[in-house]
Amino acid sequence: MKPRKIKRFSSIANARINPKGFHPSQIKFHVLLLPLTLIMLLPILFIFSHAFKPLDELFAYPPRFFVSNPTFQNFIDLFAKMGNSGIPVTRYLFNSILITVLTVAATIIVSTTAAFALSKKRFKLKNVLFTINTLALMFVPIAVSIPRFLVIEKLDLIDNFLVHILPGLAMPVGLFLLKQFMDQIPDAMIEAAQMDGATDVQIYWKIILPLIKPAIATIAILAFQASWNNADTSAMYLNQESLKTFAYYLSTLTTTTTGNTVAGQGLAAASSLIMFLPNLIIFVVLQSQVMNTMSHSGIK
């Protein structure tokens, strides 16, 4: 086949398979995906709409999805309650930000190094350890709450700031995803680096990490959501109010401080939106990397 024909055939194939711009062949996908996209957007729209509902609409029957008379009163009441707190709200917010940053960074380090060992190193019990990690995916957090409490008590982490961080480093789904992602990196690349005199640290830092950026972004999102939204740790393991998180503070502010669970629904709606926004922002920023993780892995 002549080079000109090969080039023309390649351009036609690319246009049909994955065109860069709009192509009529994409219409069938838009017809199918747009309704699904609208359905998936409904929970996000509800969170925003619910936060601006006045009290009568929050308890309207039948329930209304969209707000009819939007108001900022829920946020005004929420910030007023924050101002009456014995401990500054900034303390809770600082705790949450610091805990989230440290947890995400430490989780990425622990998960990537463990996945590198399980994927590219040879040692005894390697398959057993990965099987144990896979089995851990079966257990929801509530199922291991008692064993976790006993372990934390034995480690003397009760009323310790590290109790927010150390238990979160064990992320079975993160290790599983990273290990599967690294498996698709050719072993020949690692062997070539070893022949050139590269150490394991150099291979990990200069070869592995740059190639698994999409998976790292996915793990960062999962670790961020788990840490930022975590209020159970403050409730179960901490007695000092100054060590507790913003998520815990908002959860108690909307119930105990009002003395009225009905009036607290407006505060709860506003606080839910405040807690949701950071999750939405980080996902929007990293969503392209997440899509790369889900669609393909390794080296092309």
GUVO-135077 format. One record per residue (C-alpha): residue number from 0; chain; x, y, z. Coordinates in Angstrom, 2 decimals, always signed. Layout:
N
REC  pos  unit     east    north       up
REC  NUM     A        X        Y        Z
...
end
This chain:
300
REC  pos  unit     east    north       up
REC    0     A    +0.00    +0.00    +0.00
REC    1     A    +1.34    +3.44    -0.90
REC    2     A    +2.30    +5.87    +1.88
REC    3     A    -0.36    +8.38    +0.73
REC    4     A    -3.08    +5.73    +0.95
REC    5     A    -1.83    +4.57    +4.33
REC    6     A    -1.98    +8.14    +5.64
REC    7     A    -5.47    +8.64    +4.25
REC    8     A    -6.69    +5.35    +5.71
REC    9     A    -5.20    +6.24    +9.10
REC   10     A    -6.94    +9.63    +9.16
REC   11     A   -10.30    +8.04    +8.27
REC   12     A    -9.87    +5.42   +11.01
REC   13     A    -8.99    +8.05   +13.59
REC   14     A   -12.00   +10.13   +12.61
REC   15     A   -14.29    +7.18   +13.12
REC   16     A   -12.73    +5.79   +16.28
REC   17     A   -11.78    +8.88   +18.29
REC   18     A   -12.27   +12.17   +16.44
REC   19     A   -10.73   +15.21   +18.12
REC   20     A   -13.61   +17.50   +17.19
REC   21     A   -17.29   +16.90   +16.66
REC   22     A   -18.14   +14.16   +14.20
REC   23     A   -21.60   +12.95   +13.12
REC   24     A   -20.70    +9.49   +14.40
REC   25     A   -20.74   +10.93   +17.93
REC   26     A   -24.43   +11.82   +17.84
REC   27     A   -25.54    +8.38   +18.98
REC   28     A   -23.28    +8.61   +22.02
REC   29     A   -24.58   +12.08   +22.91
REC   30     A   -28.18   +10.86   +22.66
REC   31     A   -27.39    +8.05   +25.11
REC   32     A   -25.06    +9.85   +27.52
REC   33     A   -26.73   +13.27   +27.89
REC   34     A   -29.85   +11.90   +29.68
REC   35     A   -27.61    +9.83   +31.96
REC   36     A   -25.50   +12.90   +32.68
REC   37     A   -28.58   +14.90   +33.67
REC   38     A   -29.70   +12.11   +36.00
REC   39     A   -26.26   +11.98   +37.65
REC   40     A   -26.29   +15.76   +38.13
REC   41     A   -29.56   +15.63   +40.08
REC   42     A   -27.95   +14.91   +43.51
REC   43     A   -25.55   +17.84   +43.07
REC   44     A   -28.39   +20.15   +42.05
REC   45     A   -30.42   +18.96   +45.04
REC   46     A   -27.61   +19.76   +47.51
REC   47     A   -27.35   +23.33   +46.18
REC   48     A   -31.11   +23.79   +46.00
REC   49     A   -31.73   +22.29   +49.44
REC   50     A   -29.25   +24.64   +51.12
REC   51     A   -31.21   +27.73   +50.03
REC   52     A   -34.69   +26.50   +50.98
REC   53     A   -36.59   +28.39   +53.68
REC   54     A   -37.89   +26.37   +56.61
REC   55     A   -41.40   +25.92   +55.18
REC   56     A   -40.01   +24.41   +51.97
REC   57     A   -37.68   +22.08   +53.85
REC   58     A   -40.75   +20.45   +55.42
REC   59     A   -43.15   +20.90   +52.50
REC   60     A   -45.29   +17.92   +51.50
REC   61     A   -44.98   +16.63   +48.88
REC   62     A   -41.24   +17.44   +48.98
REC   63     A   -39.96   +19.91   +46.40
REC   64     A   -36.78   +19.19   +44.48
REC   65     A   -35.99   +22.78   +43.49
REC   66     A   -36.30   +25.78   +45.78
REC   67     A   -39.11   +28.21   +45.02
REC   68     A   -38.11   +31.12   +47.25
REC   69     A   -34.34   +30.95   +47.77
REC   70     A   -32.94   +32.50   +50.90
REC   71     A   -29.57   +32.94   +52.60
REC   72     A   -31.15   +32.65   +56.06
REC   73     A   -29.79   +29.13   +56.59
REC   74     A   -26.23   +30.39   +56.10
REC   75     A   -26.85   +33.48   +58.25
REC   76     A   -28.13   +31.28   +61.10
REC   77     A   -25.21   +28.87   +60.63
REC   78     A   -22.57   +31.61   +60.82
REC   79     A   -24.35   +33.14   +63.82
REC   80     A   -24.15   +29.82   +65.66
REC   81     A   -20.48   +29.56   +64.71
REC   82     A   -19.83   +32.93   +66.30
REC   83     A   -21.28   +31.71   +69.62
REC   84     A   -18.93   +28.73   +69.82
REC   85     A   -16.64   +28.47   +72.85
REC   86     A   -13.68   +27.43   +70.67
REC   87     A   -13.01   +29.50   +67.53
REC   88     A   -14.36   +27.95   +64.34
REC   89     A   -10.99   +28.59   +62.74
REC   90     A    -9.48   +26.02   +65.11
REC   91     A   -11.76   +23.27   +63.80
REC   92     A   -11.13   +24.39   +60.22
REC   93     A    -7.36   +24.44   +60.76
REC   94     A    -7.51   +20.92   +62.20
REC   95     A    -9.43   +19.62   +59.21
REC   96     A    -7.14   +21.26   +56.66
REC   97     A    -3.97   +20.04   +58.38
REC   98     A    -5.33   +16.52   +58.88
REC   99     A    -6.52   +16.28   +55.29
REC  100     A    -3.23   +17.50   +53.80
REC  101     A    -1.12   +15.18   +55.95
REC  102     A    -3.41   +12.21   +55.38
REC  103     A    -3.49   +12.63   +51.60
REC  104     A    +0.30   +13.03   +51.39
REC  105     A    +1.03   +10.10   +53.70
REC  106     A    -1.54    +7.87   +52.02
REC  107     A    +0.01    +8.49   +48.61
REC  108     A    +3.49    +7.66   +49.92
REC  109     A    +2.40    +4.50   +51.75
REC  110     A    +0.15    +3.22   +48.96
REC  111     A    +2.59    +3.87   +46.11
REC  112     A    +5.58    +2.32   +47.89
REC  113     A    +3.57    -0.73   +48.96
REC  114     A    +2.13    -1.13   +45.45
REC  115     A    +5.64    -0.84   +43.96
REC  116     A    +6.86    -3.65   +46.21
REC  117     A    +3.88    -5.89   +45.46
REC  118     A    +4.03    -5.24   +41.72
REC  119     A    +7.74    -5.13   +40.84
REC  120     A    +9.63    -6.86   +43.68
REC  121     A    +9.94   -10.57   +44.45
REC  122     A    +9.66   -11.81   +48.03
REC  123     A    +7.92   -14.51   +50.04
REC  124     A    +4.24   -14.12   +50.95
REC  125     A    +3.82   -11.50   +48.24
REC  126     A    +0.63   -13.07   +46.89
REC  127     A    -0.66   -13.75   +50.40
REC  128     A    -0.31   -10.10   +51.39
REC  129     A    -2.08    -8.92   +48.26
REC  130     A    -4.87   -11.45   +48.85
REC  131     A    -5.32   -10.13   +52.40
REC  132     A    -5.53    -6.60   +51.04
REC  133     A    -8.12    -7.70   +48.49
REC  134     A   -10.19    -9.40   +51.20
REC  135     A   -10.09    -6.16   +53.19
REC  136     A   -12.13    -4.54   +50.42
REC  137     A   -15.09    -6.64   +51.55
REC  138     A   -15.40    -4.94   +54.94
REC  139     A   -17.22    -1.65   +55.38
REC  140     A   -15.83    +0.69   +58.10
REC  141     A   -18.72    +0.03   +60.51
REC  142     A   -17.89    -3.70   +60.48
REC  143     A   -14.39    -3.11   +61.86
REC  144     A   -15.18    -0.27   +64.27
REC  145     A   -14.71    -2.41   +67.39
REC  146     A   -11.38    -4.00   +66.31
REC  147     A   -10.18    -0.55   +65.21
REC  148     A   -11.07    +0.94   +68.60
REC  149     A    -9.16    -1.83   +70.40
REC  150     A    -6.08    -1.33   +68.22
REC  151     A    -6.18    +2.45   +68.69
REC  152     A    -6.50    +1.99   +72.45
REC  153     A    -3.52    -0.39   +72.53
REC  154     A    -1.45    +2.11   +70.54
REC  155     A    -2.35    +4.81   +73.09
REC  156     A    -3.86    +7.08   +70.44
REC  157     A    -6.93    +8.07   +72.44
REC  158     A    -6.97   +11.89   +72.71
REC  159     A    -4.02   +12.03   +70.34
REC  160     A    -3.99   +14.20   +67.21
REC  161     A    -2.40   +11.34   +65.22
REC  162     A    -5.57    +9.27   +65.59
REC  163     A    -6.95   +11.32   +62.71
REC  164     A    -4.08   +10.37   +60.41
REC  165     A    -2.59    +6.93   +61.17
REC  166     A    -5.74    +4.77   +60.72
REC  167     A    -6.44    +6.48   +57.39
REC  168     A    -3.12    +5.37   +55.91
REC  169     A    -4.45    +1.84   +55.41
REC  170     A    -6.45    +2.22   +52.20
REC  171     A    -7.01    -1.22   +50.62
REC  172     A    -8.75    +0.20   +47.54
REC  173     A    -5.82    +2.55   +46.92
REC  174     A    -3.23    -0.21   +47.17
REC  175     A    -5.31    -2.47   +44.92
REC  176     A    -5.77    +0.18   +42.24
REC  177     A    -2.11    +1.27   +42.24
REC  178     A    -0.82    -2.29   +42.14
REC  179     A    -3.02    -3.16   +39.17
REC  180     A    -1.91    +0.06   +37.47
REC  181     A    +1.79    -0.69   +38.01
REC  182     A    +1.41    -4.24   +36.72
REC  183     A    +0.99    -2.81   +33.22
REC  184     A    +4.33    -1.01   +33.32
REC  185     A    +6.77    -3.26   +31.40
REC  186     A    +9.26    -5.10   +33.58
REC  187     A   +11.83    -4.54   +30.82
REC  188     A   +11.82    -0.84   +31.68
REC  189     A   +12.64    -1.59   +35.30
REC  190     A   +15.34    -4.10   +34.34
REC  191     A   +16.94    -1.59   +31.95
REC  192     A   +17.09    +1.00   +34.71
REC  193     A   +18.66    -1.55   +37.07
REC  194     A   +21.29    -2.41   +34.47
REC  195     A   +22.15    +1.30   +34.26
REC  196     A   +22.77    +1.29   +38.00
REC  197     A   +19.51    +2.84   +39.21
REC  198     A   +18.50    +2.07   +42.78
REC  199     A   +15.00    +1.11   +43.88
REC  200     A   +14.46    +4.65   +45.18
REC  201     A   +15.51    +6.16   +41.85
REC  202     A   +13.29    +3.74   +39.91
REC  203     A   +10.36    +4.55   +42.19
REC  204     A   +10.87    +8.32   +42.02
REC  205     A   +11.92    +8.84   +38.38
REC  206     A   +10.10    +6.02   +36.56
REC  207     A    +7.16    +4.68   +38.56
REC  208     A    +5.67    +7.90   +39.95
REC  209     A    +5.62    +9.84   +36.64
REC  210     A    +3.87    +6.92   +34.93
REC  211     A    +1.14    +6.50   +37.55
REC  212     A    +0.06   +10.13   +37.96
REC  213     A    -3.57    +9.38   +36.95
REC  214     A    -3.82    +6.67   +39.60
REC  215     A    -2.22    +8.94   +42.20
REC  216     A    -4.82   +11.62   +41.44
REC  217     A    -7.58    +9.07   +41.99
REC  218     A    -6.09    +8.00   +45.33
REC  219     A    -5.73   +11.64   +46.34
REC  220     A    -9.44   +12.23   +45.74
REC  221     A   -10.47    +9.13   +47.72
REC  222     A    -8.15   +10.01   +50.61
REC  223     A    -9.32   +13.63   +50.60
REC  224     A   -12.99   +12.67   +50.76
REC  225     A   -12.43   +10.12   +53.52
REC  226     A   -10.43   +12.56   +55.65
REC  227     A   -12.36   +15.80   +55.02
REC  228     A   -15.77   +14.23   +55.71
REC  229     A   -14.65   +12.18   +58.71
REC  230     A   -16.53   +13.12   +61.88
REC  231     A   -16.55    +9.68   +63.54
REC  232     A   -12.93    +9.84   +64.69
REC  233     A   -13.55   +13.03   +66.66
REC  234     A   -16.67   +11.56   +68.21
REC  235     A   -15.21    +8.17   +69.18
REC  236     A   -11.56    +8.75   +70.08
REC  237     A   -11.22   +12.37   +71.20
REC  238     A   -12.38   +14.19   +74.30
REC  239     A   -10.44   +17.42   +73.82
REC  240     A   -12.55   +19.82   +71.81
REC  241     A    -9.50   +21.60   +70.39
REC  242     A    -8.42   +18.41   +68.56
REC  243     A   -11.70   +17.83   +66.75
REC  244     A   -12.47   +18.51   +63.09
REC  245     A   -14.68   +20.89   +61.18
REC  246     A   -16.91   +18.03   +59.99
REC  247     A   -17.58   +16.99   +63.57
REC  248     A   -18.22   +20.59   +64.61
REC  249     A   -20.82   +21.12   +61.89
REC  250     A   -22.54   +17.81   +62.67
REC  251     A   -22.95   +18.78   +66.33
REC  252     A   -23.77   +22.41   +65.58
REC  253     A   -26.87   +21.45   +63.57
REC  254     A   -28.30   +19.26   +66.35
REC  255     A   -27.12   +19.88   +69.91
REC  256     A   -26.64   +23.67   +69.82
REC  257     A   -30.08   +24.45   +68.46
REC  258     A   -32.01   +22.32   +70.94
REC  259     A   -34.56   +21.90   +68.18
REC  260     A   -34.04   +19.32   +65.45
REC  261     A   -36.69   +20.99   +63.27
REC  262     A   -34.97   +24.37   +63.33
REC  263     A   -31.63   +22.63   +62.85
REC  264     A   -32.62   +21.29   +59.43
REC  265     A   -31.83   +24.62   +57.79
REC  266     A   -28.40   +24.64   +59.43
REC  267     A   -27.84   +21.05   +58.35
REC  268     A   -28.70   +21.88   +54.74
REC  269     A   -26.28   +24.81   +54.69
REC  270     A   -23.49   +22.86   +56.40
REC  271     A   -23.93   +19.97   +53.95
REC  272     A   -23.25   +22.32   +51.06
REC  273     A   -20.20   +23.79   +52.80
REC  274     A   -18.75   +20.31   +53.38
REC  275     A   -19.58   +19.22   +49.83
REC  276     A   -17.93   +22.11   +47.97
REC  277     A   -14.27   +21.11   +48.63
REC  278     A   -15.04   +17.58   +47.41
REC  279     A   -16.58   +18.95   +44.24
REC  280     A   -13.69   +21.34   +43.60
REC  281     A   -10.95   +18.74   +43.98
REC  282     A   -12.84   +16.31   +41.76
REC  283     A   -13.33   +18.91   +39.03
REC  284     A    -9.61   +19.78   +39.16
REC  285     A    -8.45   +16.16   +38.98
REC  286     A   -11.28   +14.57   +37.00
REC  287     A    -9.26   +14.25   +33.77
REC  288     A    -6.68   +12.15   +35.61
REC  289     A    -9.43   +10.02   +37.14
REC  290     A   -10.88    +9.33   +33.70
REC  291     A    -7.44    +8.26   +32.48
REC  292     A    -7.21    +5.84   +35.40
REC  293     A   -10.57    +4.29   +34.63
REC  294     A   -10.12    +4.08   +30.86
REC  295     A    -6.57    +2.83   +30.49
REC  296     A    -3.44    +2.10   +32.47
REC  297     A    +0.27    +1.70   +31.98
REC  298     A    +2.33    +2.45   +28.90
REC  299     A    +1.01    +2.92   +25.39
end
